[in-house]
Amino acid sequence: MTSITIRNLSEETKARLRQQAAASGRSLEAYVRTLLDQAAGAPDPAPAARFPYDLVALVEPGEDIEPLIAERDDRQRPVEL
C-alpha cells in the first residue's frame, strides 16, 4: 500500500469528515480511504476484509488495543431454551 498527503485542507472540511467517520463507526483515515476508493471507482471491500485495517487505524503506534476491543465488544445475550 502507499500513502498520500493532502495539503491545505480546511479545518471545517476535516471536522465534517471526522463527524461523518464517527457516525459510520470508522476512523477518519479508514473513512477517507473508502471515499477515495469509491471516487476512483474501486469496489468496496467486504466488511470482513476491512476488519484488520479498520482496527489498526483506531490506535496510535504503541497504544494498547485491548481497551478498544472491550469497549466495542457487543456481548450476545444468553439464549433461553
N, C-alpha and C positions, 0 to 999 in steps of 0.2 A: 504494500500500500504506500501511498505517497501523501504528502500534506501540502497545504497551501496557506498563505497568509492573506487576510483581507484587510487592507488599509483604508482609513478614512470612513469607517462605518460609524454612523451617528449613534450616540448613546441611546437615543429614542428607539432606533431600529433594533439595537442589541437588547434593550429592555423588553420590547414587544416579542422578539424571538424567544427570549428567556421565558416569558409568560406562556407563550404557546407551547414551548417544550415542556414546561412544568405541567400544563393542562393535559398533555398527552402522556405524561409519566416518563419522560425521557430527559436525558441531559441535554444541555444546549448543543454540545458537539454532535451527539447522535441525531438530534432533530435536524440540525443544519445539514448534516451529511445526507439524510434522507431527502431533504428538499433539493439538494444539489443533484443527487442521483435521479430524482424524478424530473428535474429540469433538463438533465442530459438524456433523458429517455431510457435510463437503466431500469430494469424490472425491480420492483420492491422485493427484497428477500423475505422468505417466510419468517414469522416471528421467532421460531426456534433457531433459525440460522443467525439472527442478530443477537441472540442472548449473550454470548460471552463478550461481544464488543460493547453492547449497552452497559453491561455490568462493569467492565473495565473503565468506561467513560464516566462512571459515577464517582470514582475515587481518584485522589491525587496520588502520585508516586509515594510509596512508603506508608500510606494510610491503611488502616485495618478495615477489611471489607465485611467482617463478621457482623458488626452492629447494623450495617445497611441491610444485610440479608435477614437478620432477625426482625428489623423494623418493617420490612416489606413482606414477611412471611405470613401468608393467609392460611391459617390452620383450618382444615376441614372439620366440621362438626362431626362428632361420632354418630354413626348410623344405628338407630334402634331397630332391632329385628323382632 
